[in-house]
Amino acid sequence: MSARYFGTDGFRGEANELLTAERAFGVGRYLGWHFAQESDGRARIVIGKDTRRSSYMFEAALVAGIVASGADAYLLHVTTTPSVAYVVRSENFDCGIMISASHNPYYDNGIKLFNRNGEKMEEEVIAQIEEYLDGGRELPYAKREKIGRSVDFVAGRNRYVGYLISLGIYSFKGWRVGLDCANGSAWHIAKSVFDALGATTFVLGTEPNGTNVNEKCGSTHMEGLRRLVREQGLDVGFAFDGDGDRCLCVDERGDVADGDKILYVCARYMQERGELFGNTVVTTVMSNFGLYRALDRLGVTCQKTAVGDRFVYEKMQELTCSLGGEQSGHIIFSKYACTGDGVLTALKMMEVMIEKKSKLSALAADMVPSPQVLANVEVVDKEGTIGAESVRLAIRQAEIKMGERGRILVRPSGTEPVIRVMAEGESESLCRDCVRGIVTAIEGVEKRE
């Protein structure tokens, strides 16, 4: 069965369009019933949310569905996606739910599901949820003492913060650090962790109002953090996304270090310490050729997956790798987490800089990226547009123009109604020319429809 509601990163869409309160209630109903059947006692499901206005509505709907099916719902309140994954596995929950649309604008939202190991939910369970949402079966309601309850569980979030602090093996005293929390899930967690470790922090994006998550801030809009680092003369800056599972860096000069540079810095450090299992790093097809060249010089092998931290983690598990991630800033350290964790990534980057007594710009200098141009084109029918003859022709023409000097990648987003177009080659002008031709073809199909 093809997924109708759930994509590569959960059930995501504009709030009260495809993703409605009724469907959130249905997700809760099925999960509560499913895990109640598997549990010896009362099934327990933990829920976190980001700062979007609609997150409160979806939280209430999910809780209602869960308790109506006879399971208990534990509320972490506003917290990060990786904290939910951590709490599920460390506190022995049956299931975890994160309400967030990550880097998307505030009017979108999403429901991400984790199994009892803190990993992305199995596809079999997702398929069963979708079948239920489409009216494929009836579920009994819990009655009398079988009805579940909701439990305030902010203590779980606090334990996660303590866990992060415990991973800081060095004092950050004397370090001036910028943090951009995107007015999202990390807005109180990141500063608490860095303050506890002794850093002098300068923060942006810590005034969420329900509609400003990711708005001109965070890892999708790096200009504010770059300016802060330069104007305040900071040692480094870290930017997170709406749900706190991504991290991008800004070096002391105000230049951005994306996920590829983070992977390079951490791979080199972990290799030196004998912590890079299999001497292998897992990346996605979006990673820059410059990363592969730099890792090759270190003798490090790369394994590529489709885009999505889910696929990165699955490949890491298959190969028993300790490091993997995406150019967008999802970085997974399998020793500490089973999903991308922005604050954890920032802590590990601080560890490298302190241990090596080096600035970020110097640590990342050997990873020289090839010119790469990216464009996102909003569409109604992603698969249909990509399959249009005019678009396929434009892609072929771009590939011919690029030749053996680079590559073209056109793919539908798994989280947004957009087609992503990427060109990588010897010159930025060539890449821009190739992207422009494909974008024009895509826009032409959209206008005809």
Secondary structure as GFF3:
##gff-version 3
##sequence-region A 1 449
A	DSSP	beta_strand	6	7	.	.	.	ID=ss1
A	DSSP	beta_strand	10	14	.	.	.	ID=ss2
A	DSSP	alpha_helix	21	38	.	.	.	ID=ss3
A	DSSP	beta_strand	44	49	.	.	.	ID=ss4
A	DSSP	alpha_helix	53	68	.	.	.	ID=ss5
A	DSSP	beta_strand	72	78	.	.	.	ID=ss6
A	DSSP	alpha_helix	81	90	.	.	.	ID=ss7
A	DSSP	beta_strand	95	99	.	.	.	ID=ss8
A	DSSP	beta_strand	108	114	.	.	.	ID=ss9
A	DSSP	alpha_helix	123	133	.	.	.	ID=ss10
A	DSSP	three_ten_helix	144	146	.	.	.	ID=ss11
A	DSSP	beta_strand	150	152	.	.	.	ID=ss12
A	DSSP	alpha_helix	154	166	.	.	.	ID=ss13
A	DSSP	beta_strand	176	180	.	.	.	ID=ss14
A	DSSP	alpha_helix	189	196	.	.	.	ID=ss15
A	DSSP	beta_strand	200	204	.	.	.	ID=ss16
A	DSSP	three_ten_helix	218	220	.	.	.	ID=ss17
A	DSSP	alpha_helix	223	232	.	.	.	ID=ss18
A	DSSP	beta_strand	236	240	.	.	.	ID=ss19
A	DSSP	beta_strand	247	250	.	.	.	ID=ss20
A	DSSP	beta_strand	256	257	.	.	.	ID=ss21
A	DSSP	alpha_helix	259	272	.	.	.	ID=ss22
A	DSSP	three_ten_helix	277	279	.	.	.	ID=ss23
A	DSSP	beta_strand	280	284	.	.	.	ID=ss24
A	DSSP	alpha_helix	289	298	.	.	.	ID=ss25
A	DSSP	beta_strand	301	305	.	.	.	ID=ss26
A	DSSP	alpha_helix	309	319	.	.	.	ID=ss27
A	DSSP	beta_strand	323	325	.	.	.	ID=ss28
A	DSSP	beta_strand	331	333	.	.	.	ID=ss29
A	DSSP	alpha_helix	342	356	.	.	.	ID=ss30
A	DSSP	alpha_helix	360	363	.	.	.	ID=ss31
A	DSSP	beta_strand	372	378	.	.	.	ID=ss32
A	DSSP	alpha_helix	382	386	.	.	.	ID=ss33
A	DSSP	alpha_helix	389	402	.	.	.	ID=ss34
A	DSSP	three_ten_helix	403	405	.	.	.	ID=ss35
A	DSSP	beta_strand	407	412	.	.	.	ID=ss36
A	DSSP	beta_strand	418	424	.	.	.	ID=ss37
A	DSSP	alpha_helix	428	448	.	.	.	ID=ss38
###
